[in-house]
Amino acid sequence: MTDRTYRVLVANNRAGIFALAGNEWTVLENTIKEFRSLETDDDGSFGDIDGVVIDSRGFVALAWK
């Protein structure tokens, strides 16, 4: 099993997703999704990690390294 580190990338356009990834991160292209608004939630098992609330359009994707 390979240990990977994952990152959630959020940008206002697709190009921004790849700019955030740079050369260090590999974008999982099938996870790139456009959204109208975005709000995160968690099950509390990681402690109080807060959340993200975006009230405008953008793109979200997963990346790994």
LUMLUMDREN-2810 file (N, C-alpha, C; in Angstrom, 1 decimal):
<atoms>
<atom><aa>M</aa><ch>A</ch><at>N</at><xx>0.8</xx><yy>-1.2</yy><zz>0.0</zz></atom>
<atom><aa>M</aa><ch>A</ch><at>CA</at><xx>0.0</xx><yy>0.0</yy><zz>0.0</zz></atom>
<atom><aa>M</aa><ch>A</ch><at>C</at><xx>0.9</xx><yy>1.2</yy><zz>0.0</zz></atom>
<atom><aa>T</aa><ch>A</ch><at>N</at><xx>0.6</xx><yy>2.2</yy><zz>-0.8</zz></atom>
<atom><aa>T</aa><ch>A</ch><at>CA</at><xx>1.3</xx><yy>3.4</yy><zz>-0.9</zz></atom>
<atom><aa>T</aa><ch>A</ch><at>C</at><xx>0.7</xx><yy>4.5</yy><zz>-0.1</zz></atom>
<atom><aa>D</aa><ch>A</ch><at>N</at><xx>1.5</xx><yy>5.1</yy><zz>0.8</zz></atom>
<atom><aa>D</aa><ch>A</ch><at>CA</at><xx>1.0</xx><yy>6.2</yy><zz>1.6</zz></atom>
<atom><aa>D</aa><ch>A</ch><at>C</at><xx>1.0</xx><yy>7.5</yy><zz>0.7</zz></atom>
<atom><aa>R</aa><ch>A</ch><at>N</at><xx>-0.2</xx><yy>8.1</yy><zz>0.6</zz></atom>
<atom><aa>R</aa><ch>A</ch><at>CA</at><xx>-0.4</xx><yy>9.3</yy><zz>-0.1</zz></atom>
<atom><aa>R</aa><ch>A</ch><at>C</at><xx>-0.9</xx><yy>10.4</yy><zz>0.8</zz></atom>
<atom><aa>T</aa><ch>A</ch><at>N</at><xx>-0.6</xx><yy>11.6</yy><zz>0.4</zz></atom>
<atom><aa>T</aa><ch>A</ch><at>CA</at><xx>-1.1</xx><yy>12.8</yy><zz>1.1</zz></atom>
<atom><aa>T</aa><ch>A</ch><at>C</at><xx>-2.1</xx><yy>13.4</yy><zz>0.1</zz></atom>
<atom><aa>Y</aa><ch>A</ch><at>N</at><xx>-3.3</xx><yy>13.7</yy><zz>0.6</zz></atom>
<atom><aa>Y</aa><ch>A</ch><at>CA</at><xx>-4.3</xx><yy>14.3</yy><zz>-0.2</zz></atom>
<atom><aa>Y</aa><ch>A</ch><at>C</at><xx>-4.5</xx><yy>15.8</yy><zz>0.1</zz></atom>
<atom><aa>R</aa><ch>A</ch><at>N</at><xx>-5.0</xx><yy>16.5</yy><zz>-0.8</zz></atom>
<atom><aa>R</aa><ch>A</ch><at>CA</at><xx>-5.3</xx><yy>17.9</yy><zz>-0.6</zz></atom>
<atom><aa>R</aa><ch>A</ch><at>C</at><xx>-6.6</xx><yy>18.2</yy><zz>-1.4</zz></atom>
<atom><aa>V</aa><ch>A</ch><at>N</at><xx>-7.5</xx><yy>19.0</yy><zz>-0.8</zz></atom>
<atom><aa>V</aa><ch>A</ch><at>CA</at><xx>-8.7</xx><yy>19.5</yy><zz>-1.5</zz></atom>
<atom><aa>V</aa><ch>A</ch><at>C</at><xx>-8.3</xx><yy>20.9</yy><zz>-2.1</zz></atom>
<atom><aa>L</aa><ch>A</ch><at>N</at><xx>-8.5</xx><yy>21.1</yy><zz>-3.4</zz></atom>
<atom><aa>L</aa><ch>A</ch><at>CA</at><xx>-8.2</xx><yy>22.3</yy><zz>-4.0</zz></atom>
<atom><aa>L</aa><ch>A</ch><at>C</at><xx>-9.5</xx><yy>23.0</yy><zz>-4.4</zz></atom>
<atom><aa>V</aa><ch>A</ch><at>N</at><xx>-9.5</xx><yy>24.3</yy><zz>-4.1</zz></atom>
<atom><aa>V</aa><ch>A</ch><at>CA</at><xx>-10.7</xx><yy>25.1</yy><zz>-4.4</zz></atom>
<atom><aa>V</aa><ch>A</ch><at>C</at><xx>-10.3</xx><yy>26.4</yy><zz>-5.1</zz></atom>
<atom><aa>A</aa><ch>A</ch><at>N</at><xx>-10.9</xx><yy>26.6</yy><zz>-6.3</zz></atom>
<atom><aa>A</aa><ch>A</ch><at>CA</at><xx>-10.5</xx><yy>27.8</yy><zz>-7.1</zz></atom>
<atom><aa>A</aa><ch>A</ch><at>C</at><xx>-11.7</xx><yy>28.3</yy><zz>-7.8</zz></atom>
<atom><aa>N</aa><ch>A</ch><at>N</at><xx>-11.6</xx><yy>29.5</yy><zz>-8.4</zz></atom>
<atom><aa>N</aa><ch>A</ch><at>CA</at><xx>-12.7</xx><yy>30.1</yy><zz>-9.1</zz></atom>
<atom><aa>N</aa><ch>A</ch><at>C</at><xx>-12.8</xx><yy>29.6</yy><zz>-10.6</zz></atom>
<atom><aa>N</aa><ch>A</ch><at>N</at><xx>-11.8</xx><yy>28.9</yy><zz>-11.1</zz></atom>
<atom><aa>N</aa><ch>A</ch><at>CA</at><xx>-11.9</xx><yy>28.3</yy><zz>-12.4</zz></atom>
<atom><aa>N</aa><ch>A</ch><at>C</at><xx>-11.0</xx><yy>27.0</yy><zz>-12.5</zz></atom>
<atom><aa>R</aa><ch>A</ch><at>N</at><xx>-11.2</xx><yy>26.3</yy><zz>-13.6</zz></atom>
<atom><aa>R</aa><ch>A</ch><at>CA</at><xx>-10.4</xx><yy>25.0</yy><zz>-13.7</zz></atom>
<atom><aa>R</aa><ch>A</ch><at>C</at><xx>-8.9</xx><yy>25.3</yy><zz>-13.8</zz></atom>
<atom><aa>A</aa><ch>A</ch><at>N</at><xx>-8.5</xx><yy>26.4</yy><zz>-14.4</zz></atom>
<atom><aa>A</aa><ch>A</ch><at>CA</at><xx>-7.1</xx><yy>26.7</yy><zz>-14.5</zz></atom>
<atom><aa>A</aa><ch>A</ch><at>C</at><xx>-6.5</xx><yy>27.0</yy><zz>-13.1</zz></atom>
<atom><aa>G</aa><ch>A</ch><at>N</at><xx>-7.3</xx><yy>27.6</yy><zz>-12.2</zz></atom>
<atom><aa>G</aa><ch>A</ch><at>CA</at><xx>-6.8</xx><yy>27.8</yy><zz>-10.9</zz></atom>
<atom><aa>G</aa><ch>A</ch><at>C</at><xx>-6.6</xx><yy>26.5</yy><zz>-10.1</zz></atom>
<atom><aa>I</aa><ch>A</ch><at>N</at><xx>-7.3</xx><yy>25.5</yy><zz>-10.4</zz></atom>
<atom><aa>I</aa><ch>A</ch><at>CA</at><xx>-7.1</xx><yy>24.2</yy><zz>-9.8</zz></atom>
<atom><aa>I</aa><ch>A</ch><at>C</at><xx>-5.7</xx><yy>23.7</yy><zz>-10.1</zz></atom>
<atom><aa>F</aa><ch>A</ch><at>N</at><xx>-5.3</xx><yy>23.8</yy><zz>-11.4</zz></atom>
<atom><aa>F</aa><ch>A</ch><at>CA</at><xx>-4.0</xx><yy>23.3</yy><zz>-11.8</zz></atom>
<atom><aa>F</aa><ch>A</ch><at>C</at><xx>-2.9</xx><yy>24.2</yy><zz>-11.3</zz></atom>
<atom><aa>A</aa><ch>A</ch><at>N</at><xx>-3.2</xx><yy>25.5</yy><zz>-11.2</zz></atom>
<atom><aa>A</aa><ch>A</ch><at>CA</at><xx>-2.2</xx><yy>26.4</yy><zz>-10.7</zz></atom>
<atom><aa>A</aa><ch>A</ch><at>C</at><xx>-1.9</xx><yy>26.1</yy><zz>-9.3</zz></atom>
<atom><aa>L</aa><ch>A</ch><at>N</at><xx>-2.9</xx><yy>25.8</yy><zz>-8.5</zz></atom>
<atom><aa>L</aa><ch>A</ch><at>CA</at><xx>-2.7</xx><yy>25.5</yy><zz>-7.1</zz></atom>
<atom><aa>L</aa><ch>A</ch><at>C</at><xx>-1.9</xx><yy>24.2</yy><zz>-6.9</zz></atom>
<atom><aa>A</aa><ch>A</ch><at>N</at><xx>-2.2</xx><yy>23.2</yy><zz>-7.8</zz></atom>
<atom><aa>A</aa><ch>A</ch><at>CA</at><xx>-1.5</xx><yy>21.9</yy><zz>-7.7</zz></atom>
<atom><aa>A</aa><ch>A</ch><at>C</at><xx>0.0</xx><yy>22.1</yy><zz>-8.1</zz></atom>
<atom><aa>G</aa><ch>A</ch><at>N</at><xx>0.3</xx><yy>23.0</yy><zz>-9.0</zz></atom>
<atom><aa>G</aa><ch>A</ch><at>CA</at><xx>1.7</xx><yy>23.2</yy><zz>-9.4</zz></atom>
<atom><aa>G</aa><ch>A</ch><at>C</at><xx>2.3</xx><yy>21.9</yy><zz>-9.8</zz></atom>
<atom><aa>N</aa><ch>A</ch><at>N</at><xx>3.6</xx><yy>21.8</yy><zz>-9.6</zz></atom>
<atom><aa>N</aa><ch>A</ch><at>CA</at><xx>4.4</xx><yy>20.6</yy><zz>-10.0</zz></atom>
<atom><aa>N</aa><ch>A</ch><at>C</at><xx>4.4</xx><yy>19.5</yy><zz>-8.8</zz></atom>
<atom><aa>E</aa><ch>A</ch><at>N</at><xx>4.0</xx><yy>19.9</yy><zz>-7.6</zz></atom>
<atom><aa>E</aa><ch>A</ch><at>CA</at><xx>4.1</xx><yy>19.1</yy><zz>-6.5</zz></atom>
<atom><aa>E</aa><ch>A</ch><at>C</at><xx>2.9</xx><yy>18.1</yy><zz>-6.3</zz></atom>
<atom><aa>W</aa><ch>A</ch><at>N</at><xx>1.8</xx><yy>18.5</yy><zz>-6.8</zz></atom>
<atom><aa>W</aa><ch>A</ch><at>CA</at><xx>0.5</xx><yy>17.7</yy><zz>-6.5</zz></atom>
<atom><aa>W</aa><ch>A</ch><at>C</at><xx>0.0</xx><yy>17.2</yy><zz>-7.9</zz></atom>
<atom><aa>T</aa><ch>A</ch><at>N</at><xx>-0.6</xx><yy>16.0</yy><zz>-7.8</zz></atom>
<atom><aa>T</aa><ch>A</ch><at>CA</at><xx>-1.2</xx><yy>15.4</yy><zz>-9.0</zz></atom>
<atom><aa>T</aa><ch>A</ch><at>C</at><xx>-2.7</xx><yy>15.6</yy><zz>-8.8</zz></atom>
<atom><aa>V</aa><ch>A</ch><at>N</at><xx>-3.4</xx><yy>16.3</yy><zz>-9.7</zz></atom>
<atom><aa>V</aa><ch>A</ch><at>CA</at><xx>-4.8</xx><yy>16.5</yy><zz>-9.7</zz></atom>
<atom><aa>V</aa><ch>A</ch><at>C</at><xx>-5.5</xx><yy>15.2</yy><zz>-10.2</zz></atom>
<atom><aa>L</aa><ch>A</ch><at>N</at><xx>-6.5</xx><yy>14.7</yy><zz>-9.4</zz></atom>
<atom><aa>L</aa><ch>A</ch><at>CA</at><xx>-7.3</xx><yy>13.6</yy><zz>-9.8</zz></atom>
<atom><aa>L</aa><ch>A</ch><at>C</at><xx>-8.4</xx><yy>14.2</yy><zz>-10.7</zz></atom>
<atom><aa>E</aa><ch>A</ch><at>N</at><xx>-8.2</xx><yy>14.2</yy><zz>-12.0</zz></atom>
<atom><aa>E</aa><ch>A</ch><at>CA</at><xx>-9.0</xx><yy>15.0</yy><zz>-12.9</zz></atom>
<atom><aa>E</aa><ch>A</ch><at>C</at><xx>-10.5</xx><yy>14.6</yy><zz>-12.9</zz></atom>
<atom><aa>N</aa><ch>A</ch><at>N</at><xx>-10.8</xx><yy>13.3</yy><zz>-12.6</zz></atom>
<atom><aa>N</aa><ch>A</ch><at>CA</at><xx>-12.2</xx><yy>12.9</yy><zz>-12.5</zz></atom>
<atom><aa>N</aa><ch>A</ch><at>C</at><xx>-12.9</xx><yy>13.4</yy><zz>-11.3</zz></atom>
<atom><aa>T</aa><ch>A</ch><at>N</at><xx>-12.1</xx><yy>14.1</yy><zz>-10.4</zz></atom>
<atom><aa>T</aa><ch>A</ch><at>CA</at><xx>-12.8</xx><yy>14.7</yy><zz>-9.2</zz></atom>
<atom><aa>T</aa><ch>A</ch><at>C</at><xx>-13.0</xx><yy>16.2</yy><zz>-9.4</zz></atom>
<atom><aa>I</aa><ch>A</ch><at>N</at><xx>-12.6</xx><yy>16.8</yy><zz>-10.5</zz></atom>
<atom><aa>I</aa><ch>A</ch><at>CA</at><xx>-12.8</xx><yy>18.2</yy><zz>-10.7</zz></atom>
<atom><aa>I</aa><ch>A</ch><at>C</at><xx>-14.3</xx><yy>18.4</yy><zz>-10.9</zz></atom>
<atom><aa>K</aa><ch>A</ch><at>N</at><xx>-14.9</xx><yy>19.2</yy><zz>-10.1</zz></atom>
<atom><aa>K</aa><ch>A</ch><at>CA</at><xx>-16.3</xx><yy>19.5</yy><zz>-10.2</zz></atom>
<atom><aa>K</aa><ch>A</ch><at>C</at><xx>-16.6</xx><yy>21.0</yy><zz>-10.0</zz></atom>
<atom><aa>E</aa><ch>A</ch><at>N</at><xx>-17.5</xx><yy>21.5</yy><zz>-10.8</zz></atom>
<atom><aa>E</aa><ch>A</ch><at>CA</at><xx>-18.0</xx><yy>22.9</yy><zz>-10.7</zz></atom>
<atom><aa>E</aa><ch>A</ch><at>C</at><xx>-19.1</xx><yy>22.9</yy><zz>-9.6</zz></atom>
<atom><aa>F</aa><ch>A</ch><at>N</at><xx>-19.1</xx><yy>24.0</yy><zz>-8.8</zz></atom>
<atom><aa>F</aa><ch>A</ch><at>CA</at><xx>-20.2</xx><yy>24.1</yy><zz>-7.8</zz></atom>
<atom><aa>F</aa><ch>A</ch><at>C</at><xx>-20.8</xx><yy>25.5</yy><zz>-7.9</zz></atom>
<atom><aa>R</aa><ch>A</ch><at>N</at><xx>-22.0</xx><yy>25.6</yy><zz>-7.4</zz></atom>
<atom><aa>R</aa><ch>A</ch><at>CA</at><xx>-22.7</xx><yy>26.9</yy><zz>-7.3</zz></atom>
<atom><aa>R</aa><ch>A</ch><at>C</at><xx>-22.4</xx><yy>27.5</yy><zz>-5.9</zz></atom>
<atom><aa>S</aa><ch>A</ch><at>N</at><xx>-22.3</xx><yy>26.7</yy><zz>-4.9</zz></atom>
<atom><aa>S</aa><ch>A</ch><at>CA</at><xx>-21.8</xx><yy>27.1</yy><zz>-3.6</zz></atom>
<atom><aa>S</aa><ch>A</ch><at>C</at><xx>-21.3</xx><yy>25.8</yy><zz>-2.9</zz></atom>
<atom><aa>L</aa><ch>A</ch><at>N</at><xx>-20.5</xx><yy>26.0</yy><zz>-1.9</zz></atom>
<atom><aa>L</aa><ch>A</ch><at>CA</at><xx>-19.8</xx><yy>24.9</yy><zz>-1.3</zz></atom>
<atom><aa>L</aa><ch>A</ch><at>C</at><xx>-19.7</xx><yy>25.1</yy><zz>0.2</zz></atom>
<atom><aa>E</aa><ch>A</ch><at>N</at><xx>-20.1</xx><yy>24.0</yy><zz>0.9</zz></atom>
<atom><aa>E</aa><ch>A</ch><at>CA</at><xx>-20.0</xx><yy>24.1</yy><zz>2.4</zz></atom>
<atom><aa>E</aa><ch>A</ch><at>C</at><xx>-19.5</xx><yy>22.7</yy><zz>2.9</zz></atom>
<atom><aa>T</aa><ch>A</ch><at>N</at><xx>-18.5</xx><yy>22.7</yy><zz>3.7</zz></atom>
<atom><aa>T</aa><ch>A</ch><at>CA</at><xx>-18.0</xx><yy>21.4</yy><zz>4.2</zz></atom>
<atom><aa>T</aa><ch>A</ch><at>C</at><xx>-18.6</xx><yy>21.1</yy><zz>5.6</zz></atom>
<atom><aa>D</aa><ch>A</ch><at>N</at><xx>-18.5</xx><yy>19.8</yy><zz>5.9</zz></atom>
<atom><aa>D</aa><ch>A</ch><at>CA</at><xx>-19.0</xx><yy>19.3</yy><zz>7.1</zz></atom>
<atom><aa>D</aa><ch>A</ch><at>C</at><xx>-18.1</xx><yy>18.1</yy><zz>7.5</zz></atom>
<atom><aa>D</aa><ch>A</ch><at>N</at><xx>-18.1</xx><yy>17.7</yy><zz>8.7</zz></atom>
<atom><aa>D</aa><ch>A</ch><at>CA</at><xx>-17.3</xx><yy>16.5</yy><zz>9.1</zz></atom>
<atom><aa>D</aa><ch>A</ch><at>C</at><xx>-18.0</xx><yy>15.8</yy><zz>10.2</zz></atom>
<atom><aa>D</aa><ch>A</ch><at>N</at><xx>-17.6</xx><yy>14.6</yy><zz>10.5</zz></atom>
<atom><aa>D</aa><ch>A</ch><at>CA</at><xx>-18.3</xx><yy>13.7</yy><zz>11.5</zz></atom>
<atom><aa>D</aa><ch>A</ch><at>C</at><xx>-17.7</xx><yy>14.0</yy><zz>12.9</zz></atom>
<atom><aa>G</aa><ch>A</ch><at>N</at><xx>-16.8</xx><yy>14.9</yy><zz>13.1</zz></atom>
<atom><aa>G</aa><ch>A</ch><at>CA</at><xx>-16.3</xx><yy>15.2</yy><zz>14.4</zz></atom>
<atom><aa>G</aa><ch>A</ch><at>C</at><xx>-15.1</xx><yy>14.3</yy><zz>14.8</zz></atom>
<atom><aa>S</aa><ch>A</ch><at>N</at><xx>-14.8</xx><yy>13.3</yy><zz>14.1</zz></atom>
<atom><aa>S</aa><ch>A</ch><at>CA</at><xx>-13.8</xx><yy>12.4</yy><zz>14.5</zz></atom>
<atom><aa>S</aa><ch>A</ch><at>C</at><xx>-12.3</xx><yy>12.9</yy><zz>14.4</zz></atom>
<atom><aa>F</aa><ch>A</ch><at>N</at><xx>-12.2</xx><yy>14.1</yy><zz>13.7</zz></atom>
<atom><aa>F</aa><ch>A</ch><at>CA</at><xx>-10.9</xx><yy>14.7</yy><zz>13.7</zz></atom>
<atom><aa>F</aa><ch>A</ch><at>C</at><xx>-10.7</xx><yy>15.9</yy><zz>14.6</zz></atom>
<atom><aa>G</aa><ch>A</ch><at>N</at><xx>-11.7</xx><yy>16.0</yy><zz>15.5</zz></atom>
<atom><aa>G</aa><ch>A</ch><at>CA</at><xx>-11.7</xx><yy>17.2</yy><zz>16.4</zz></atom>
<atom><aa>G</aa><ch>A</ch><at>C</at><xx>-12.5</xx><yy>18.3</yy><zz>15.8</zz></atom>
<atom><aa>D</aa><ch>A</ch><at>N</at><xx>-12.2</xx><yy>19.5</yy><zz>16.3</zz></atom>
<atom><aa>D</aa><ch>A</ch><at>CA</at><xx>-12.9</xx><yy>20.7</yy><zz>15.8</zz></atom>
<atom><aa>D</aa><ch>A</ch><at>C</at><xx>-12.1</xx><yy>21.3</yy><zz>14.6</zz></atom>
<atom><aa>I</aa><ch>A</ch><at>N</at><xx>-12.3</xx><yy>20.9</yy><zz>13.4</zz></atom>
<atom><aa>I</aa><ch>A</ch><at>CA</at><xx>-11.5</xx><yy>21.3</yy><zz>12.3</zz></atom>
<atom><aa>I</aa><ch>A</ch><at>C</at><xx>-12.1</xx><yy>22.5</yy><zz>11.5</zz></atom>
<atom><aa>D</aa><ch>A</ch><at>N</at><xx>-13.2</xx><yy>23.0</yy><zz>12.0</zz></atom>
<atom><aa>D</aa><ch>A</ch><at>CA</at><xx>-13.9</xx><yy>24.1</yy><zz>11.4</zz></atom>
<atom><aa>D</aa><ch>A</ch><at>C</at><xx>-14.5</xx><yy>23.7</yy><zz>10.0</zz></atom>
<atom><aa>G</aa><ch>A</ch><at>N</at><xx>-14.7</xx><yy>24.6</yy><zz>9.1</zz></atom>
<atom><aa>G</aa><ch>A</ch><at>CA</at><xx>-15.2</xx><yy>24.2</yy><zz>7.8</zz></atom>
<atom><aa>G</aa><ch>A</ch><at>C</at><xx>-15.0</xx><yy>25.3</yy><zz>6.8</zz></atom>
<atom><aa>V</aa><ch>A</ch><at>N</at><xx>-15.5</xx><yy>25.1</yy><zz>5.6</zz></atom>
<atom><aa>V</aa><ch>A</ch><at>CA</at><xx>-15.3</xx><yy>26.1</yy><zz>4.5</zz></atom>
<atom><aa>V</aa><ch>A</ch><at>C</at><xx>-16.7</xx><yy>26.4</yy><zz>4.0</zz></atom>
<atom><aa>V</aa><ch>A</ch><at>N</at><xx>-17.0</xx><yy>27.7</yy><zz>3.8</zz></atom>
<atom><aa>V</aa><ch>A</ch><at>CA</at><xx>-18.3</xx><yy>28.1</yy><zz>3.3</zz></atom>
<atom><aa>V</aa><ch>A</ch><at>C</at><xx>-18.0</xx><yy>29.1</yy><zz>2.1</zz></atom>
<atom><aa>I</aa><ch>A</ch><at>N</at><xx>-18.4</xx><yy>28.7</yy><zz>0.9</zz></atom>
<atom><aa>I</aa><ch>A</ch><at>CA</at><xx>-18.2</xx><yy>29.6</yy><zz>-0.2</zz></atom>
<atom><aa>I</aa><ch>A</ch><at>C</at><xx>-19.6</xx><yy>29.8</yy><zz>-0.9</zz></atom>
<atom><aa>D</aa><ch>A</ch><at>N</at><xx>-20.0</xx><yy>31.1</yy><zz>-0.9</zz></atom>
<atom><aa>D</aa><ch>A</ch><at>CA</at><xx>-21.3</xx><yy>31.4</yy><zz>-1.5</zz></atom>
<atom><aa>D</aa><ch>A</ch><at>C</at><xx>-21.2</xx><yy>31.9</yy><zz>-2.9</zz></atom>
<atom><aa>S</aa><ch>A</ch><at>N</at><xx>-20.3</xx><yy>31.4</yy><zz>-3.7</zz></atom>
<atom><aa>S</aa><ch>A</ch><at>CA</at><xx>-20.2</xx><yy>31.8</yy><zz>-5.1</zz></atom>
<atom><aa>S</aa><ch>A</ch><at>C</at><xx>-19.7</xx><yy>30.6</yy><zz>-5.9</zz></atom>
<atom><aa>R</aa><ch>A</ch><at>N</at><xx>-19.8</xx><yy>30.7</yy><zz>-7.2</zz></atom>
<atom><aa>R</aa><ch>A</ch><at>CA</at><xx>-19.4</xx><yy>29.6</yy><zz>-8.1</zz></atom>
<atom><aa>R</aa><ch>A</ch><at>C</at><xx>-17.9</xx><yy>29.4</yy><zz>-8.0</zz></atom>
<atom><aa>G</aa><ch>A</ch><at>N</at><xx>-17.5</xx><yy>28.1</yy><zz>-8.3</zz></atom>
<atom><aa>G</aa><ch>A</ch><at>CA</at><xx>-16.1</xx><yy>27.8</yy><zz>-8.3</zz></atom>
<atom><aa>G</aa><ch>A</ch><at>C</at><xx>-15.9</xx><yy>26.3</yy><zz>-8.7</zz></atom>
<atom><aa>F</aa><ch>A</ch><at>N</at><xx>-14.7</xx><yy>25.8</yy><zz>-8.5</zz></atom>
<atom><aa>F</aa><ch>A</ch><at>CA</at><xx>-14.3</xx><yy>24.5</yy><zz>-8.8</zz></atom>
<atom><aa>F</aa><ch>A</ch><at>C</at><xx>-13.6</xx><yy>23.8</yy><zz>-7.6</zz></atom>
<atom><aa>V</aa><ch>A</ch><at>N</at><xx>-13.9</xx><yy>22.6</yy><zz>-7.4</zz></atom>
<atom><aa>V</aa><ch>A</ch><at>CA</at><xx>-13.2</xx><yy>21.8</yy><zz>-6.3</zz></atom>
<atom><aa>V</aa><ch>A</ch><at>C</at><xx>-12.6</xx><yy>20.5</yy><zz>-6.9</zz></atom>
<atom><aa>A</aa><ch>A</ch><at>N</at><xx>-11.5</xx><yy>20.1</yy><zz>-6.4</zz></atom>
<atom><aa>A</aa><ch>A</ch><at>CA</at><xx>-10.9</xx><yy>18.8</yy><zz>-6.9</zz></atom>
<atom><aa>A</aa><ch>A</ch><at>C</at><xx>-10.0</xx><yy>18.2</yy><zz>-5.8</zz></atom>
<atom><aa>L</aa><ch>A</ch><at>N</at><xx>-9.7</xx><yy>17.0</yy><zz>-5.9</zz></atom>
<atom><aa>L</aa><ch>A</ch><at>CA</at><xx>-8.7</xx><yy>16.3</yy><zz>-5.0</zz></atom>
<atom><aa>L</aa><ch>A</ch><at>C</at><xx>-7.4</xx><yy>16.2</yy><zz>-5.8</zz></atom>
<atom><aa>A</aa><ch>A</ch><at>N</at><xx>-6.3</xx><yy>16.3</yy><zz>-5.0</zz></atom>
<atom><aa>A</aa><ch>A</ch><at>CA</at><xx>-5.0</xx><yy>16.1</yy><zz>-5.5</zz></atom>
<atom><aa>A</aa><ch>A</ch><at>C</at><xx>-4.2</xx><yy>15.3</yy><zz>-4.5</zz></atom>
<atom><aa>W</aa><ch>A</ch><at>N</at><xx>-3.2</xx><yy>14.6</yy><zz>-5.0</zz></atom>
<atom><aa>W</aa><ch>A</ch><at>CA</at><xx>-2.3</xx><yy>13.8</yy><zz>-4.2</zz></atom>
<atom><aa>W</aa><ch>A</ch><at>C</at><xx>-0.9</xx><yy>14.0</yy><zz>-4.5</zz></atom>
<atom><aa>K</aa><ch>A</ch><at>N</at><xx>-0.1</xx><yy>13.6</yy><zz>-3.5</zz></atom>
<atom><aa>K</aa><ch>A</ch><at>CA</at><xx>1.4</xx><yy>13.5</yy><zz>-3.8</zz></atom>
<atom><aa>K</aa><ch>A</ch><at>C</at><xx>2.0</xx><yy>12.4</yy><zz>-2.9</zz></atom>
</atoms>
